[in-house]
Amino acid sequence: MPGNQRFPTDRIIVFTRYPVPGQTKTRLIPMLGPAGAADLQRRLTVETRKKAAAFARTRGIGVEACYEGGTDRQMRRWLGSQVSFFPQALGDLGSRMYQAFQRAFQSGCGRAVLVGTDIPRLKPDHFMQTFEALGQYDLVLGPSRDGGYWLMGLNRLVPLFQGIEWGTGQVYEQTLALAADQGLKVRDLEILTDLDTGENLEELLPDQAGKGPYLSVIIPALNEERTVERALKSALSPDAEIILVDGGSSDDTVLRARNSGAKIVNSPRGRALQQNRGASESRGRVLLFLHADTRLPPDYVQHIFELLMDPEVVAGAFRFRTDLDQPLMRFIEMGANLRSRYLGLPYGDQGLFFRKEVFEAENGFPQVPIAEDLLMMHRIRRMGRTGLVPAHVITSARRWKKRGFLSTTLINQVVVAGSCLGVSPEVLWRLYRVSGNRVRKKMRKKWIS
């Protein structure tokens, strides 16, 4: 931030970090998974910011996020432009807190309150109590049950951060001893519990402790024994449940999926029907729909998590690539990726994913014989932005090999154009079937000859 930026007289400093799966809330990973633990950190920070803003808005108080990890751009995308952002200084927790307070008071701040983000029972009223107390007291502390404190309020910069055994149960008592040595008047708020461990989670957010994974991977399938194992293997993750929705396979699709650890759900045949059926059985916060002949990239969960850190993004997809290394195929892939990026209309074989509440608000995929993916994306764009992650899925090129490059690409473009122009899906389906029948007749004649 510019050094000459003006701030209100008082300030709330939210001490936080940018959530990264595997690096955030690590003690909760055994219960929630890497992305689930990071998502909890995300939600706790958002709630803390909202509570701070709810109080600050009516009092003309500034709110800043003092963060570690991430970049200024990532923080602004995540928490919005109404908050000031400063990276935390180097050093231990005490050094970082001291420098945050120092910056606030040097910019003309009269009273500064620093608060963590691990306090689900934090209320806007706690800020009111703190700022009112700072008119009579030098130091306000919010003690935590683990021996630390969840909030500190000061009306001037005082040396309270050296000689503290950070990360131990002695932090609060040692801080009080330093305050007593300096003759500071101290006011305590109520004792609250930090959300750091599985026991804390069960106490403070019991509905989260037994909740499902961050992500549900839903794979509609019909006689896909040749490809399904590779798709399932690519989807394996501690953050994901895998649901295979079978439309009545007569081969070993179900057996291979079950042996790979997938949950099996039966459904009438039809991609939209099968995908909606899988969604109804899902427990994840995010739904990813994967075709049985498509493989996900490594770290696919991290890619999805990062894209959805933008609260305006409600859905997304991966970049498109096939398993055929051929110049014309690469040209087709480039066109698909340009369409996805600039029109926001990826195909289903790009691994579409949605925030679950958004998917449910739209009542799932429309029950149509073709283009359910494009129609869904048309509808979903009314609720927010769609995004494309910087990683590719690998889809089988069997359709192009079977139908031919030009005919497959042509019919795909007809379907895209028709869906944009409001052509009936039933009409598009008849065109698709007619083109397929012509290809089959050509292949039959070639085989006979």
Rosetta blueprint (number, residue, H / E / L):
1 M L
2 P L
3 G L
4 N L
5 Q L
6 R L
7 F L
8 P L
9 T L
10 D E
11 R E
12 I E
13 I E
14 V E
15 F E
16 T E
17 R E
18 Y L
19 P L
20 V L
21 P L
22 G L
23 Q L
24 T L
25 K L
26 T H
27 R H
28 L H
29 I H
30 P H
31 M H
32 L H
33 G L
34 P H
35 A H
36 G H
37 A H
38 A H
39 D H
40 L H
41 Q H
42 R H
43 R H
44 L H
45 T H
46 V H
47 E H
48 T H
49 R H
50 K H
51 K H
52 A H
53 A H
54 A H
55 F H
56 A H
57 R H
58 T H
59 R H
60 G L
61 I L
62 G E
63 V E
64 E E
65 A E
66 C E
67 Y E
68 E E
69 G L
70 G L
71 T L
72 D H
73 R H
74 Q H
75 M H
76 R H
77 R H
78 W H
79 L H
80 G L
81 S L
82 Q L
83 V L
84 S E
85 F E
86 F E
87 P E
88 Q L
89 A L
90 L L
91 G L
92 D L
93 L H
94 G H
95 S H
96 R H
97 M H
98 Y H
99 Q H
100 A H
101 F H
102 Q H
103 R H
104 A H
105 F H
106 Q H
107 S L
108 G L
109 C L
110 G L
111 R E
112 A E
113 V E
114 L E
115 V E
116 G L
117 T L
118 D L
119 I L
120 P L
121 R L
122 L L
123 K L
124 P H
125 D H
126 H H
127 F H
128 M H
129 Q H
130 T H
131 F H
132 E H
133 A H
134 L L
135 G L
136 Q L
137 Y L
138 D L
139 L E
140 V E
141 L E
142 G E
143 P E
144 S E
145 R L
146 D L
147 G L
148 G L
149 Y E
150 W E
151 L E
152 M E
153 G E
154 L E
155 N L
156 R L
157 L L
158 V L
159 P L
160 L L
161 F L
162 Q L
163 G L
164 I L
165 E L
166 W L
167 G L
168 T L
169 G L
170 Q L
171 V H
172 Y H
173 E H
174 Q H
175 T H
176 L H
177 A H
178 L H
179 A H
180 A H
181 D H
182 Q L
183 G L
184 L L
185 K L
186 V E
187 R E
188 D E
189 L L
190 E L
191 I L
192 L E
193 T L
194 D L
195 L L
196 D L
197 T L
198 G H
199 E H
200 N H
201 L H
202 E H
203 E H
204 L H
205 L L
206 P H
207 D H
208 Q H
209 A H
210 G L
211 K L
212 G L
213 P L
214 Y L
215 L E
216 S E
217 V E
218 I E
219 I E
220 P E
221 A E
222 L L
223 N L
224 E L
225 E L
226 R L
227 T L
228 V H
229 E H
230 R H
231 A H
232 L H
233 K H
234 S H
235 A H
236 L L
237 S L
238 P L
239 D L
240 A E
241 E E
242 I E
243 I E
244 L E
245 V E
246 D E
247 G L
248 G L
249 S L
250 S L
251 D L
252 D L
253 T H
254 V H
255 L H
256 R H
257 A H
258 R H
259 N H
260 S L
261 G L
262 A L
263 K E
264 I E
265 V E
266 N E
267 S L
268 P L
269 R L
270 G L
271 R H
272 A H
273 L H
274 Q H
275 Q H
276 N H
277 R H
278 G H
279 A H
280 S H
281 E L
282 S L
283 R L
284 G L
285 R L
286 V E
287 L E
288 L E
289 F E
290 L L
291 H L
292 A L
293 D L
294 T E
295 R E
296 L L
297 P L
298 P L
299 D L
300 Y H
301 V H
302 Q H
303 H H
304 I H
305 F H
306 E H
307 L H
308 L L
309 M L
310 D L
311 P L
312 E L
313 V E
314 V E
315 A E
316 G E
317 A E
318 F E
319 R E
320 F E
321 R E
322 T E
323 D L
324 L L
325 D L
326 Q L
327 P H
328 L H
329 M H
330 R H
331 F H
332 I H
333 E H
334 M H
335 G H
336 A H
337 N H
338 L H
339 R H
340 S H
341 R H
342 Y H
343 L H
344 G L
345 L L
346 P L
347 Y L
348 G H
349 D H
350 Q H
351 G L
352 L E
353 F E
354 F E
355 R E
356 K H
357 E H
358 V H
359 F H
360 E H
361 A H
362 E L
363 N L
364 G L
365 F L
366 P L
367 Q L
368 V L
369 P L
370 I L
371 A L
372 E H
373 D H
374 L H
375 L H
376 M H
377 M H
378 H H
379 R H
380 I H
381 R L
382 R L
383 M L
384 G L
385 R E
386 T E
387 G E
388 L E
389 V E
390 P E
391 A E
392 H E
393 V E
394 I E
395 T E
396 S L
397 A L
398 R H
399 R H
400 W H
401 K H
402 K H
403 R H
404 G L
405 F H
406 L H
407 S H
408 T H
409 T H
410 L H
411 I H
412 N H
413 Q H
414 V H
415 V H
416 V H
417 A H
418 G H
419 S H
420 C H
421 L H
422 G L
423 V L
424 S L
425 P H
426 E H
427 V H
428 L H
429 W H
430 R H
431 L H
432 Y H
433 R H
434 V H
435 S H
436 G H
437 N H
438 R H
439 V H
440 R H
441 K H
442 K H
443 M H
444 R H
445 K H
446 K H
447 W H
448 I H
449 S L
